[in-house]
Amino acid sequence: MEALESVNSQLCQLCPDSEDLFDIVLMTNNHAQVGVRLINTINHYNLFIERFCMTGGNSPIEYLKAYHTNLYLSSDGQKVQEAIEEGIAAATIFSPSHNVSVHEEQLRVAFDGDAVLFSDESEQIVKEHGLEMFFEHEKTYENKPLAQGPLKGFLEALGRLQKKFYSKGMRMNCPIRTYLVTARSAASSGARALKTLRSWGLETDEALFLAGAPKGPLLEKIRPHIFFDDQMFHVEGATEMGTVAAHVPYGVAQRHKYKISQNSK
């Protein structure tokens, strides 16, 4: 929350007339009677949440488009799945096994590539035909952009905010930093991922190609505020390293699910 507040504060100073700010909406299927209690809790923790949506037992999913939601986070996997099916960027959030310090003045967001920023078309090749065929496929179609995945729009929204800072000469000390953290190999399949982002007019500040190595240790060094992945294996690895991780229930990997314990904080 501190990082979001810092971004908004700096945006207001640089661009006083800008309407592009982080806006958090608390959505719950609780009844309106609990509103006072929620307000007291938010004020107690000095959180900048001004908008509530209390649906009295109904699913809040139908309200997401009305709020122009760029990202929906919930611990309820079913609601997240419903949001994804409605074309809204969404993920199931998991608490880390232990807390680590994160940057308070720079928002750091890490994304997996396939089935998160991109579609799962390449992952389907891996599952059905193996890695060798995948590498051949990616080389053949290196210059053909991948289709978009469920979180492409959220990266776009972050990019719009970053460009406001870049226009004021703050590229090197921008308070938003994005990362691509992918199991792809740089030499055999990395070019297509980068060229796809370029074709969309997007970029990440850093791109880490791990060639199948565990993501947890790298995330421990990056210390992002949140990491998005479509595979529970990587979500669990991230939480074990102290990273808040979010599962994106999209694509072929969902046929190979296993459960992860939700940590209560």
N, C-alpha and C positions, 0 to 999 in steps of 0.2 A: 504493500500500500504506500510505503514511503516513496518508493521509486515512481509510482504513478503520480503521486502528488508533486514530486520534483519535476517530472516532465510537464505536467499541466502548468505549474508555476512559471517555468522557464518559457513555455509557449505563450503564456499571457503577457510576459514581459517583452518578448520578441515581436509577437503579432497580436496586439491588443484586440483587434477586430476578428481574430480567427474563431470560428465555431468548431474547429476540429480539436477536440479535447477528449481525454479519457472520461467516460461517463459510466459509472457502475450502477447497475440496477439490481436490487435485491429481489429475487423472485422466489416465492414460496407458496405452497398450497395450503398454508395455515389460514385461519380465519382472521378477519380484520381486528378482532378483539385483542390479538397478541401484538398489535402494532406499537402500543406504548412500551411494552417490554423490549421490543426490538430497537426502538428509538433510544431507550435508556442504555442498552448494551452498546450501540454504535457510538453514542456520545461518550460513554465510559472509556472506550478504546480510541477515541478521537479519530474515527474513520470518516472519510468524506463520501458518504453514501446519502444522497438526497432523495432518490426515487425508489419506491417500493412497489411491488406487485403482489398482493395477497389474494389468492384466488378462492379461498374458502372451500378447499377440497378438490377443486378442478385442476387439471393439468395446466401449468403456465405456458406450455409450448405454443399454444395458439396466439399468445401475446408477443412472441419474440419478433416477428416481422413488424408488428406495430411499433416496437421500440427500435427498429432499424438495427438489430443486434448484429455485431461483427463477430462476437464470440460468446458462446454459452458454455459455462462450466457448472458441473453438478457432480455430486457423489452418487447420484441415481443413474445407473447405466441405462435403464429403460427410457428415461426422459431424454438422455443424450442421444440414444438411438432414434427416437422420434424426431428430435431436432435435425439430425443428419439427414433423415428421410425427407424433411421439409426443405432441404438445401441450405441449412444454416450451419456455419462452422461451430462445432461442439466437441466436447471431450469430457470424459469421466475423470475427475481429479482424485489423486491419491496423495496422502501425506507421507513425508519421508520417515524412515525409521529413527532418525535423529535430526536435530536442527543444526544447520550450519549457517554461518553469517553470509549474507548476500549484500551486494552493493546497494546503498540507500539512495544514491543520486543518479544511477544509470539503470534503466530497465533492460534486462537481458532475457531474450526469448530464444529458445532452441527448438528447431523443427527437424523431425525425420523427413525424408524426401518422399519415397514411394508410399502411396496410400495415405499421405498426409498433405503435403503440398501438391504432389502429383497424383494421377490416378494409379490404380493397382495393376495396370496392364503389364508392366515389366515383372512384377511379382508373380503374376499368373504364369509367365514363361518359366520362372524358376521352379515353381511348385509342380508344373506339369511336365517340364522337359529337362530340368537340371541347370546347373550353373554354366556348363560349357555352351549350351544352346542360348542361354541368357546373354553371355558375353558376345556371341556371334550376332544375336538379334540387336543388341545395343549398338554394336559397331555398324551394322547395316543401316540402322535408322538413326544414326547419331545426329543428323541434321533435321530430323522430324520432331518437332516439339511434342512432349508428352501431353496428354489431356490433363486438365486441372483436377486437383484433389480437393477434399472438403475444407482445408484450411488456407487455400490460396488467397481467398478474400481477406482473411485476417492479416496475412503478410502484406497484402496491398495496403490495408489500412495503416499498418505500422510504417510502411514505406512513404505514405503521404505525409505522415507526421515528421519522419526523418528529413524529407525534402524541405520542409519549412526551416529546419535548423541548418541544413546545407546552404540554403539561400542566404543565410545570415553569416556564412563563413564558419559554421560549426561542424563540419564533417568529421574532423579528428576528435572532437570532444562532444559529440552528439550524445544526449542522455538516453538514447535508445540504441541498443545493439542487438543484431540478429545473427543467428548461427544455423547453418545447415549441418546436421550431424547424421550421416548416413552410413549404412553398412556397405554401400557400393564401393568398388575399387576405383581409384582415380584413373589409373591407366586404361582399364578395360571398359568402364561404364560411367566414369565421372563426367566426361565431356557432354553427354546428352543431357544430364541434369542441369549443368551450368548453362548450356545453350537454350534449354527450355525456359529457364528463368529470364535469360536475356531477351528471348522472343516475346515474353510477357511485359518487358520493361521493368523487371524486378531484379533485385539482387539481395544477397545476404552479406553481412559484413565479413563473416568468416565461413569457410566451407571445409568441413572435416570429413574425409573419406577414410573409413576404417577398415575396409576390405574384410568385413565379417568379424572384426574384433569387438569385444564388449564395449559398450558405450559409457558405462558407469564411471570408469576412471577418468575419461575425458570430461565428462559432465562435472565431476568433482573439482576439476581445475577451472572450468568455465564459471561454475556456480551461477547458473541461470535462475531466474525467478520461477520459470516453468519450462518444462520440456514436453514436447508432444510426440507420441509414437503410436503406430497402429498395432504393435506387437507387445503383448503383456510381458514377454520375456525381458524386453528392453525397459519397459516401465518399472518392473520389479528391480532390475539392475540399477536404475536411476535412484529409486527410493532408498535402496540399501546404501547408497553413497551420500544420502542426505539431500537429494534433489526432489523438489515438488514435481511430480510427473503426471501427465494426463493422457489417458488412453483414447485414441480416436477409433471408434468401432466401425471401420470401413474397410472393404476390400477382402481379398481372398484369405488373408491371415485370420479372419474371424471364424473360419471353419476349423481352426486349430487352437481354440481358446483353452486357457486354464485359469483357475481362480487365483487371485492375489488378495491377501488379507488387507482390509481397510484399517489403517491406524487412526485411532481417535486422539485428537489433540485438543 
